[in-house]
Amino acid sequence: MEKPVSTLDEDVALRAIVEGTARTTGEHFFDALVKSLAKVLHTHGAWVTEYLPEKNRYRAHAFYLGGQIFKDYEMEIEGTPCEVVVRDLRLIHYPDKVFDLFPNNPMIQEIGTCSYMGVPLLDIDAKLLGHMAVVDLVPMPPEPRFQALFEIFAARAAAELQRLRAEAEIQEREQKLRRLVSSAMDAIVELDQDLQVIGMNPAAEKVFSCSARDITGLNFMKFLSPDSCRKLSLLIHELQSRPEGEQYLWIPENLEALQSSGNEFPAEASLSRYELHGQTYYTLILRNVNDRLAAERKIQSLTVEAEYLKEKIRTLQNFDEVIGQSPQILQVLKDVHQVSTADTTVLIEGETGTGKELIARAIHDGSHRKNKPLITVNCAAIPPALIESEFFGHEAGAFTGATKRREGRFELADGGTIFLDEIGELPPDLQSKLLRVLQEGEFQPVGSSRTKKVNVRVIAATNRNLREMIREGKFREDLYYRIHVFPIPVPALRERGDDVVLLARKFAQGFAQKMGKKVLPPTPECISRLKAYHWPGNVRELQNVVERAVITSIDGRLNLDRALPDFTPESGSGADQRPVARRVRTAKEFEGLEKENLLLALEATGWRIAGKGGAAQLIGLKPSTLVSRMKALGIQRPKPEV
């Protein structure tokens, strides 16, 4: 039985289309459309689908079959009449025997589809959006009026598909914009033409310490200082005079903004103007710069601290541990152990070069403050005009050349330890300010009226007689008793006996390793000369002497001839030393020195000549050469006692 197309009334059909779809959009529109399509064309089924190119499938917006609407229906394209529609992008009409043309399609066979008509739904760029089709259980002969109505329905469906896609793209962009604005770290505030708040992002809520609901509808000028209100008004007037597309600007300097609590904060900001539906709007983007300023101060503090540490490393060099076995140095180590765990102020007394800073570091490393900085100040190395600024810091503009704020050494040492080396060199006016820090734990930066509190342990050191300076009026007596809580006298090197040899060996090993050289242990002659010298420069002078001796060493033997000043042993003190003429040694003397050195090496290695750690390696000779020299010098291994 064929479809009664001759009775089709185009006007009635068109009216049915309009009436069925006029008041609906989206998915409801497609439901109404396929129902109207099947009703007007007297077909068993009708559907509108969206093309899924990544799957090569159709997903139905509305699938009407046998009087029922099926939701979320997807269909394969391959092996169906729709495949030709997709391939050729044109109307396809099979008037009869569709079940014979597509015998392997289960849906066609199950429904008993006899006829089919499908048309592609294209956008304005002829890109495939989907397709619309009708099927019937009876033949559907070709009829121009039938196809014309079908294509009218298709055009309406294509238009709605385009609208849905455009709407989906707009929603997606709006969602992305909302996510972008919501996740922005800067505060974003939307204002209307009267500068009333109409919206703000979460960052703005945080910056102004209030919710968007509380601030919406309020005039934004309430959240600015009077000066910033005037500045913003001038900038808005400037934006109005700019051409469209250039109505945005960076606000020079900072705005002084107010939180809901009334707390003021500096803010970097930009301002833009736009129009929408004849109304003017402004977007203000702000950033609280307090965090940035604090970060800059922290970076500056860490930078200065790093420079202090670098300088400390340079000055410490090989002073990596306290070395010595003399009773005097053992007493110092005992004092360090006892006082480290306390928070007591310490005064380290001793001549220049005795290692006072090393003792200070040992005290700090043994204290509960060891994970905090140890800040060193050489009071003798800072110009008197700058010493107060170095100690306590200064504000920008406090004096000529103070272009920005700087933290002082006491502020950097907060929570840690400050080591005041050569404290006897402090000017009298600064001694009183230092006394206040020791008594009250507070100070004022130069150019500031603000008082700062610090928690700092003070370790001082001096090579001068502070009691004599008190009698002369050069050092405050009250400051002396503040720092003289736990004095530690560091002995001079000449008072430490054999420690000079231990230190010399340690320094020699360190310098030799650094230079890639091998050195032998000091010979008895070297030891005698090192112990006989007065060492007016103490450990620091010894270090320099050993470094020179390693540089000029010959065959691994330390060369003290150029490194150590000549002196007469009977001279007594360093002040009485007199240079003596250097003499040429005889071959017999050199032979004696060589024999003595070989014996030292053999005894140090247990008379093992070859191999790793043997005497030959220690001296830097081949084992065969060493054996030959032993024979020439008459050196024989002692026989064990029975």
C-alpha positions as CSV (number, residue, x, y, z in Angstrom):
1,M,0.0,0.0,0.0
2,E,1.4,3.3,-1.1
3,K,1.4,6.6,0.9
4,P,-1.6,8.9,0.0
5,V,0.5,11.9,-1.0
6,S,-2.1,13.3,-3.3
7,T,-4.2,14.3,-0.2
8,L,-1.3,16.3,1.3
9,D,-2.3,19.9,1.9
10,E,0.9,22.1,2.0
11,D,-0.8,25.0,3.9
12,V,-2.0,22.7,6.6
13,A,1.4,21.0,6.8
14,L,3.2,24.3,7.2
15,R,0.8,25.5,9.8
16,A,1.3,22.2,11.7
17,I,5.1,22.8,11.6
18,V,4.8,26.3,12.9
19,E,2.2,25.5,15.6
20,G,4.1,22.4,16.8
21,T,7.5,24.2,17.2
22,A,6.8,27.9,17.7
23,R,6.8,27.9,21.5
24,T,9.6,25.4,22.1
25,T,13.4,25.4,21.8
26,G,16.2,22.9,22.4
27,E,15.4,19.3,23.0
28,H,11.7,20.0,23.4
29,F,11.8,21.7,20.0
30,F,13.1,18.5,18.3
31,D,10.5,16.4,20.1
32,A,7.8,18.6,18.7
33,L,9.5,18.7,15.3
34,V,9.7,14.9,14.7
35,K,6.1,14.4,16.0
36,S,4.9,17.1,13.6
37,L,7.0,15.7,10.8
38,A,5.6,12.2,11.2
39,K,2.1,13.5,11.5
40,V,2.2,15.8,8.5
41,L,4.0,13.3,6.2
42,H,2.0,10.3,7.6
43,T,5.2,8.3,8.3
44,H,5.9,5.5,10.9
45,G,9.0,7.3,12.3
46,A,11.1,10.4,12.1
47,W,14.3,11.6,13.8
48,V,16.8,14.5,14.1
49,T,20.4,13.6,14.9
50,E,23.7,15.2,15.7
51,Y,26.7,13.9,13.8
52,L,29.6,12.6,16.0
53,P,32.6,12.6,13.6
54,E,35.0,11.1,16.2
55,K,32.8,8.1,16.5
56,N,31.3,8.1,13.0
57,R,27.9,7.8,14.7
58,Y,24.6,9.7,15.0
59,R,23.2,10.7,18.4
60,A,19.5,11.5,18.3
61,H,18.2,14.8,19.6
62,A,14.7,13.3,19.1
63,F,13.8,9.8,17.8
64,Y,10.1,9.1,17.1
65,L,9.0,5.7,16.2
66,G,5.6,4.1,16.3
67,G,4.1,6.9,18.4
68,Q,6.9,6.9,21.0
69,I,9.8,9.2,21.7
70,F,13.1,7.5,22.5
71,K,15.8,9.5,24.4
72,D,19.6,9.3,24.2
73,Y,19.6,7.0,21.2
74,E,22.8,6.5,19.2
75,M,23.0,4.7,15.9
76,E,25.7,3.3,13.7
77,I,26.1,5.0,10.3
78,E,27.9,2.2,8.4
79,G,25.6,-0.1,6.6
80,T,22.6,2.2,6.9
81,P,20.8,4.5,4.4
82,C,22.2,7.4,6.5
83,E,25.7,6.5,5.4
84,V,25.0,7.8,1.9
85,V,23.6,11.0,3.3
86,V,26.8,11.6,5.2
87,R,29.0,10.7,2.3
88,D,27.2,12.7,-0.5
89,L,25.8,15.5,1.7
90,R,22.5,15.4,-0.2
91,L,18.9,14.2,0.1
92,I,18.6,10.4,-0.2
93,H,15.3,8.8,-1.0
94,Y,14.6,5.0,-1.1
95,P,10.9,4.8,-2.0
96,D,10.6,1.0,-1.5
97,K,12.2,-2.3,-0.4
98,V,14.7,-0.8,2.0
99,F,14.8,-4.1,3.9
100,D,16.2,-5.7,0.7
101,L,18.8,-3.0,0.1
102,F,20.2,-3.3,3.6
103,P,19.7,-6.9,4.7
104,N,22.4,-6.8,7.4
105,N,20.9,-3.9,9.3
106,P,19.1,-5.3,12.4
107,M,17.0,-2.2,13.1
108,I,15.7,-2.1,9.5
109,Q,14.8,-5.7,9.6
110,E,13.3,-5.5,13.1
111,I,11.1,-2.6,12.2
112,G,10.3,-3.9,8.7
113,T,11.3,-0.6,7.1
114,C,10.0,-0.3,3.6
115,S,10.9,3.3,2.6
116,Y,13.4,5.9,3.8
117,M,14.1,9.6,3.2
118,G,17.0,11.4,4.7
119,V,18.6,14.8,4.3
120,P,21.9,16.3,5.8
121,L,21.7,19.2,8.2
122,L,24.4,21.7,7.3
123,D,25.7,24.9,8.9
124,I,26.3,28.1,6.9
125,D,29.7,26.8,5.9
126,A,28.2,23.6,4.5
127,K,29.7,21.6,7.4
128,L,27.7,18.6,8.5
129,L,25.8,19.1,11.7
130,G,23.6,16.0,11.6
131,H,20.8,14.6,9.6
132,M,17.0,14.3,9.6
133,A,15.1,11.2,8.3
134,V,11.7,9.6,8.0
135,V,10.9,5.9,7.6
136,D,7.7,4.1,6.8
137,L,6.4,0.6,6.6
138,V,4.9,1.2,3.2
139,P,6.3,2.6,0.0
140,M,7.0,6.3,-0.2
141,P,6.9,7.2,-3.9
142,P,8.7,10.3,-5.2
143,E,6.6,13.4,-4.8
144,P,8.0,17.0,-5.2
145,R,5.6,18.4,-2.6
146,F,6.6,15.8,-0.1
147,Q,10.3,16.5,-0.5
148,A,9.7,20.3,-0.4
149,L,8.0,20.0,3.0
150,F,10.6,17.6,4.2
151,E,13.4,20.1,3.3
152,I,11.5,22.9,5.0
153,F,11.4,20.8,8.2
154,A,15.2,20.1,7.7
155,A,16.0,23.8,7.3
156,R,14.2,24.5,10.6
157,A,16.0,21.7,12.3
158,A,19.4,22.8,11.0
159,A,18.8,26.4,12.3
160,E,18.0,25.0,15.7
161,L,21.1,22.8,15.8
162,Q,23.2,25.8,14.9
163,R,21.6,27.8,17.6
164,L,22.2,25.1,20.2
165,R,25.8,24.8,19.1
166,A,26.4,28.5,19.3
167,E,24.6,28.6,22.7
168,A,26.8,25.7,23.9
169,E,30.0,27.5,22.8
170,I,28.9,30.7,24.5
171,Q,28.2,28.8,27.7
172,E,31.6,27.1,27.5
173,R,33.3,30.4,27.0
174,E,31.4,31.9,29.9
175,Q,32.3,28.9,32.1
176,K,36.0,29.3,31.1
177,L,35.8,33.0,31.8
178,R,34.1,32.4,35.2
179,R,36.8,29.8,36.1
180,L,39.5,32.2,35.0
181,V,38.1,35.1,37.0
182,S,37.4,32.8,40.0
183,S,40.9,31.3,40.0
184,A,42.7,34.6,39.4
185,M,45.1,35.5,42.3
186,D,44.4,39.2,41.7
187,A,41.2,40.9,43.1
188,I,38.8,41.7,40.2
189,V,35.9,44.1,41.0
190,E,33.2,45.0,38.5
191,L,31.7,48.5,38.9
192,D,28.7,50.2,37.2
193,Q,28.7,53.7,35.9
194,D,28.0,55.1,39.4
195,L,31.0,53.1,40.7
196,Q,28.7,50.7,42.6
197,V,30.0,47.2,43.1
198,I,28.2,44.7,40.9
199,G,30.5,41.8,41.2
200,M,33.8,40.5,42.6
201,N,35.9,37.3,42.5
202,P,37.0,35.2,45.5
203,A,40.4,36.9,45.5
204,A,38.7,40.3,45.9
205,E,36.6,38.9,48.8
206,K,39.9,37.8,50.5
207,V,41.6,41.1,49.8
208,F,38.8,43.2,51.2
209,S,37.9,40.7,54.0
210,C,34.2,40.5,53.1
211,S,31.8,38.5,50.9
212,A,30.6,39.6,47.5
213,R,27.1,39.6,48.9
214,D,28.0,42.1,51.6
215,I,29.8,44.5,49.2
216,T,27.5,44.3,46.1
217,G,25.6,47.5,45.6
218,L,27.9,49.7,47.7
219,N,29.9,52.6,46.3
220,F,33.5,51.4,45.8
221,M,34.8,54.8,46.9
222,K,34.0,53.7,50.5
223,F,36.9,51.2,50.2
224,L,39.5,53.8,49.2
225,S,41.4,56.5,51.1
226,P,40.4,60.1,50.3
227,D,43.5,60.7,48.2
228,S,42.9,57.4,46.3
229,C,39.3,58.4,45.7
230,R,40.4,61.6,44.0
231,K,43.0,59.7,42.0
232,L,40.4,57.2,40.8
233,S,38.0,59.9,39.8
234,L,40.7,61.6,37.6
235,L,41.6,58.4,36.0
236,I,37.9,57.6,35.1
237,H,37.6,61.0,33.5
238,E,40.8,60.3,31.5
239,L,39.4,56.9,30.3
240,Q,36.2,58.6,29.0
241,S,38.3,60.8,26.7
242,R,40.2,57.8,25.2
243,P,39.1,56.2,22.0
244,E,37.2,52.9,22.0
245,G,39.7,50.0,22.3
246,E,42.1,52.0,24.4
247,Q,40.0,52.6,27.4
248,Y,42.3,50.9,29.9
249,L,45.3,52.0,32.0
250,W,47.8,51.0,34.7
251,I,47.3,53.1,37.8
252,P,50.6,54.8,38.6
253,E,52.0,54.3,42.1
254,N,49.6,52.6,44.5
255,L,46.0,53.0,45.6
256,E,45.5,53.1,49.3
257,A,42.6,50.6,49.8
258,L,40.6,49.8,52.9
259,Q,39.4,46.4,54.1
260,S,35.9,46.1,55.6
261,S,37.6,46.2,59.0
262,G,39.1,49.6,58.2
263,N,42.7,48.3,57.8
264,E,44.5,50.1,55.0
265,F,46.7,48.4,52.5
266,P,48.7,49.5,49.4
267,A,47.4,48.0,46.1
268,E,48.7,47.9,42.6
269,A,45.8,48.3,40.2
270,S,44.7,48.6,36.6
271,L,41.4,50.1,35.4
272,S,39.4,49.5,32.2
273,R,36.1,50.8,30.8
274,Y,33.6,49.2,28.5
275,E,30.0,49.7,27.3
276,L,27.3,47.0,27.1
277,H,23.7,47.7,26.0
278,G,24.2,51.4,26.3
279,Q,25.5,51.2,29.9
280,T,29.0,52.0,31.1
281,Y,31.0,49.6,33.3
282,Y,34.4,49.5,34.9
283,T,36.7,46.7,35.8
284,L,39.3,47.3,38.5
285,I,42.0,44.7,39.1
286,L,44.0,45.1,42.3
287,R,46.8,43.3,44.1
288,N,47.7,43.8,47.8
289,V,51.4,44.5,47.6
290,N,52.0,44.0,51.3
291,D,52.9,40.4,50.6
292,R,55.2,41.4,47.8
293,L,56.9,44.0,50.0
294,A,57.3,41.5,52.8
295,A,58.8,39.0,50.3
296,E,61.2,41.7,49.0
297,R,62.3,42.4,52.5
298,K,62.8,38.7,53.2
299,I,64.8,38.3,50.0
300,Q,66.9,41.3,50.9
301,S,67.4,39.9,54.4
302,L,68.4,36.5,53.0
303,T,70.7,38.1,50.5
304,V,72.5,40.1,53.2
305,E,72.7,37.0,55.4
306,A,74.1,35.0,52.5
307,E,76.8,37.6,52.0
308,Y,77.6,37.5,55.7
309,L,78.0,33.7,55.5
310,K,80.1,33.9,52.3
311,E,82.4,36.4,54.1
312,K,82.5,34.1,57.1
313,I,83.5,31.1,55.0
314,R,86.3,33.2,53.4
315,T,87.7,34.3,56.7
316,L,87.4,30.9,58.4
317,Q,89.2,29.0,55.6
318,N,90.9,26.1,57.3
319,F,89.6,26.9,60.8
320,D,87.1,24.0,60.6
321,E,87.6,22.7,64.1
322,V,89.4,23.5,67.4
323,I,92.6,21.6,67.5
324,G,94.9,21.2,70.5
325,Q,95.8,19.1,73.5
326,S,97.4,21.6,75.7
327,P,95.8,22.2,79.1
328,Q,95.1,25.8,78.1
329,I,93.1,24.9,75.0
330,L,91.4,22.0,76.8
331,Q,90.1,24.5,79.4
332,V,88.7,26.7,76.6
333,L,86.9,23.7,75.2
334,K,85.5,22.9,78.6
335,D,84.2,26.5,79.0
336,V,82.6,26.3,75.5
337,H,80.8,23.1,76.4
338,Q,79.5,24.5,79.7
339,V,78.2,27.8,78.3
340,S,76.9,26.7,75.0
341,T,73.6,25.4,76.2
342,A,72.9,28.5,78.3
343,D,71.8,31.8,76.7
344,T,74.5,33.7,78.6
345,T,76.4,36.6,77.1
346,V,80.0,35.6,76.5
347,L,83.1,37.7,76.2
348,I,86.0,36.0,74.4
349,E,89.4,37.6,75.2
350,G,92.6,37.0,73.4
351,E,95.3,38.3,71.1
352,T,94.6,38.8,67.4
353,G,94.6,35.6,65.4
354,T,94.0,33.2,68.3
355,G,90.7,32.0,66.8
356,K,88.1,33.9,68.8
357,E,85.6,33.7,66.0
358,L,86.1,29.9,65.9
359,I,85.3,29.8,69.6
360,A,82.1,31.9,69.0
361,R,81.0,29.6,66.3
362,A,81.6,26.5,68.5
363,I,79.4,28.2,71.2
364,H,76.6,28.9,68.7
365,D,76.7,25.4,67.2
366,G,76.4,23.9,70.6
367,S,73.4,26.0,71.6
368,H,69.6,25.6,70.9
369,R,70.0,28.5,68.4
370,K,72.2,26.5,66.1
371,N,69.5,26.4,63.4
372,K,69.2,30.1,63.4
373,P,71.8,32.5,61.9
374,L,75.1,33.5,63.4
375,I,75.7,37.1,62.3
376,T,79.3,38.4,62.6
377,V,80.1,42.1,62.9
378,N,83.7,43.4,62.9
379,C,83.3,46.5,64.9
380,A,86.7,47.8,63.8
381,A,86.0,47.4,60.0
382,I,82.8,49.6,59.9
383,P,83.2,53.4,59.4
384,P,81.9,55.2,62.5
385,A,79.3,57.1,60.5
386,L,77.7,53.9,59.3
387,I,78.0,51.6,62.3
388,E,74.6,52.5,63.8
389,S,72.9,51.7,60.5
390,E,74.9,48.5,60.2
391,F,73.8,47.4,63.7
392,F,70.1,48.5,63.7
393,G,69.2,49.2,60.0
394,H,67.7,52.3,58.5
395,E,64.6,53.5,56.8
396,A,64.5,54.9,53.2
397,G,65.6,58.5,53.3
398,A,67.1,58.3,56.8
399,F,70.3,59.9,55.4
400,T,72.0,60.7,52.1
401,G,72.3,57.6,50.0
402,A,69.6,55.6,52.0
403,T,67.4,55.0,48.9
404,K,65.6,52.0,50.5
405,R,64.9,50.4,53.8
406,R,67.7,48.0,55.1
407,E,67.7,45.6,57.9
408,G,70.5,45.8,60.5
409,R,72.6,43.0,61.8
410,F,70.6,42.7,65.0
411,E,67.4,42.2,63.1
412,L,69.0,39.6,60.9
413,A,70.2,37.7,64.0
414,D,66.8,37.6,65.6
415,G,66.3,34.2,67.1
416,G,70.0,33.4,66.6
417,T,73.4,34.8,67.7
418,I,75.3,37.9,67.0
419,F,79.1,37.9,67.3
420,L,80.6,41.4,68.0
421,D,84.2,41.1,67.1
422,E,86.6,43.8,68.3
423,I,83.9,45.3,70.6
424,G,86.5,47.6,72.1
425,E,86.5,49.6,68.9
426,L,82.8,50.7,69.3
427,P,82.3,54.5,69.5
428,P,81.0,55.7,73.0
429,D,77.6,56.8,71.6
430,L,76.9,53.4,70.1
431,Q,78.0,51.7,73.3
432,S,74.9,53.1,75.1
433,K,72.6,51.9,72.3
434,L,74.1,48.5,72.5
435,L,73.6,48.5,76.2
436,R,69.8,49.1,75.6
437,V,69.6,46.1,73.3
438,L,71.3,43.9,75.9
439,Q,69.1,45.2,78.7
440,E,65.7,45.5,77.0
441,G,66.1,43.5,73.8
442,E,64.9,46.4,71.6
443,F,66.2,49.1,69.3
444,Q,65.1,51.8,66.8
445,P,66.3,51.7,63.2
446,V,67.9,54.9,62.0
447,G,65.2,57.3,60.7
448,S,62.4,55.4,62.4
449,S,60.3,56.1,65.5
450,R,59.2,52.5,65.7
451,T,60.8,50.3,68.4
452,K,61.7,46.7,67.4
453,K,62.0,43.8,69.7
454,V,64.7,41.1,69.0
455,N,65.7,37.9,70.7
456,V,69.4,37.7,70.2
457,R,72.3,36.0,72.1
458,V,75.4,38.2,72.2
459,I,78.9,36.9,72.0
460,A,81.6,39.6,72.1
461,A,85.3,39.4,71.5
462,T,88.2,41.7,72.0
463,N,92.0,41.8,71.8
464,R,92.2,44.9,74.0
465,N,92.3,45.4,77.7
466,L,88.7,46.7,78.4
467,R,89.5,47.4,82.1
468,E,92.3,49.8,81.0
469,M,89.9,51.4,78.5
470,I,87.3,51.9,81.3
471,R,90.0,53.7,83.4
472,E,90.8,55.9,80.3
473,G,87.1,56.7,79.8
474,K,87.0,54.9,76.4
475,F,84.6,52.1,77.3
476,R,81.4,52.1,79.4
477,E,81.8,50.2,82.7
478,D,78.1,49.2,82.7
479,L,78.4,47.8,79.2
480,Y,81.6,45.9,80.3
481,Y,79.7,44.1,83.1
482,R,76.8,43.3,80.7
483,I,79.2,41.5,78.3
484,H,81.6,40.1,80.9
485,V,79.0,37.6,82.2
486,F,81.0,34.5,81.1
487,P,84.6,35.4,80.0
488,I,86.6,32.9,78.0
489,P,90.3,33.8,77.7
490,V,91.9,32.2,74.6
491,P,95.6,31.5,75.0
492,A,98.2,32.8,72.6
493,L,99.8,30.1,70.4
494,R,103.2,30.5,72.1
495,E,101.5,29.4,75.4
496,R,100.1,26.2,73.9
497,G,103.3,24.1,73.6
498,D,103.0,21.2,71.2
499,D,99.7,22.5,69.8
500,V,101.7,24.4,67.2
501,V,102.8,21.1,65.7
502,L,99.3,19.7,65.6
503,L,98.0,22.8,63.9
504,A,100.9,22.9,61.5
505,R,100.2,19.3,60.4
506,K,96.5,20.0,60.0
507,F,97.1,23.1,57.9
508,A,99.7,21.4,55.8
509,Q,97.4,18.5,54.9
510,G,94.6,20.9,54.1
511,F,96.7,23.1,51.8
512,A,98.4,20.2,50.2
513,Q,95.1,18.6,49.3
514,K,93.8,21.9,48.0
515,M,96.9,22.4,45.8
516,G,97.1,18.7,44.7
517,K,100.5,18.2,46.3
518,K,102.0,15.7,48.7
519,V,103.8,16.8,51.8
520,L,105.7,14.9,54.4
521,P,105.2,15.3,58.2
522,P,107.3,18.1,59.6
523,T,110.9,17.1,60.3
524,P,112.4,17.4,63.8
525,E,114.2,20.6,62.6
526,C,110.9,22.0,61.4
527,I,109.2,21.1,64.7
528,S,112.1,22.7,66.6
529,R,111.8,25.9,64.6
530,L,108.0,26.1,64.8
531,K,108.1,25.7,68.6
532,A,110.9,28.1,69.1
533,Y,109.2,30.9,67.1
534,H,107.2,33.5,69.2
535,W,104.1,33.6,66.9
536,P,103.0,37.3,67.4
537,G,100.2,36.6,64.8
538,N,99.2,33.4,66.6
539,V,97.1,30.8,64.7
540,R,96.4,33.1,61.8
541,E,100.2,33.7,61.3
542,L,100.9,30.0,61.6
543,Q,98.3,29.3,58.9
544,N,100.0,31.7,56.6
545,V,103.4,30.4,57.3
546,V,102.3,26.8,56.6
547,E,100.6,27.8,53.4
548,R,103.9,29.4,52.2
549,A,105.9,26.3,53.3
550,V,103.6,24.0,51.3
551,I,103.8,26.3,48.2
552,T,107.6,26.2,48.3
553,S,108.0,22.6,49.5
554,I,110.6,20.4,47.8
555,D,110.1,16.7,47.3
556,G,107.2,16.9,49.8
557,R,109.3,18.5,52.5
558,L,107.9,21.7,54.1
559,N,110.2,24.6,53.3
560,L,110.3,27.0,56.3
561,D,113.4,28.8,55.0
562,R,111.3,31.4,53.1
563,A,108.1,30.8,55.1
564,L,109.2,31.5,58.6
565,P,111.0,34.7,59.6
566,D,114.6,34.1,60.9
567,F,115.2,34.7,64.5
568,T,117.6,34.0,67.4
569,P,116.2,31.4,69.8
570,E,117.8,33.3,72.7
571,S,115.8,36.4,71.9
572,G,113.0,35.5,74.3
573,S,109.9,37.4,73.0
574,G,108.8,38.3,69.6
575,A,109.6,42.0,70.3
576,D,113.3,41.0,70.8
577,Q,113.6,39.0,67.6
578,R,116.5,39.9,65.3
579,P,117.1,38.8,61.8
580,V,120.2,36.7,61.2
581,A,122.2,36.1,58.1
582,R,121.1,33.0,56.2
583,R,124.0,30.5,55.7
584,V,124.8,27.8,53.1
585,R,124.4,24.3,54.5
586,T,127.1,21.6,53.9
587,A,126.5,18.3,52.1
588,K,126.9,16.5,55.4
589,E,124.1,18.5,56.9
590,F,121.8,17.8,54.0
591,E,122.6,14.1,54.3
592,G,121.7,14.2,58.0
593,L,118.4,15.9,57.2
594,E,117.6,13.4,54.6
595,K,118.4,10.5,56.9
596,E,116.3,12.0,59.6
597,N,113.3,12.5,57.2
598,L,113.5,8.9,55.9
599,L,113.5,7.5,59.4
600,L,110.4,9.6,60.3
601,A,108.6,8.2,57.2
602,L,109.6,4.6,58.0
603,E,108.6,4.8,61.6
604,A,105.3,6.5,60.7
605,T,104.5,3.6,58.3
606,G,105.7,0.7,60.5
607,W,108.8,0.2,58.2
608,R,106.5,-0.7,55.3
609,I,108.3,0.5,52.2
610,A,106.1,-0.2,49.2
611,G,102.3,-0.2,48.5
612,K,99.6,2.2,49.4
613,G,100.4,4.1,52.6
614,G,104.0,2.9,52.5
615,A,107.0,5.1,53.2
616,A,107.9,5.4,49.5
617,Q,104.5,6.8,48.7
618,L,104.6,9.1,51.7
619,I,107.9,10.6,50.6
620,G,107.1,10.6,46.9
621,L,109.9,8.2,45.8
622,K,109.9,4.9,44.0
623,P,110.3,1.9,46.3
624,S,113.5,0.9,44.6
625,T,114.9,4.5,45.0
626,L,114.0,4.5,48.7
627,V,115.7,1.2,49.3
628,S,118.8,2.5,47.5
629,R,118.9,5.7,49.6
630,M,118.4,3.6,52.8
631,K,121.5,1.5,51.9
632,A,123.5,4.6,51.1
633,L,122.6,6.3,54.4
634,G,123.1,3.1,56.4
635,I,119.5,2.9,57.5
636,Q,118.4,-0.6,58.8
637,R,115.2,-1.7,60.4
638,P,115.8,-2.3,64.1
639,K,115.6,-5.9,65.3
640,P,112.7,-6.8,67.5
641,E,113.6,-7.2,71.2
642,V,113.6,-10.8,72.4
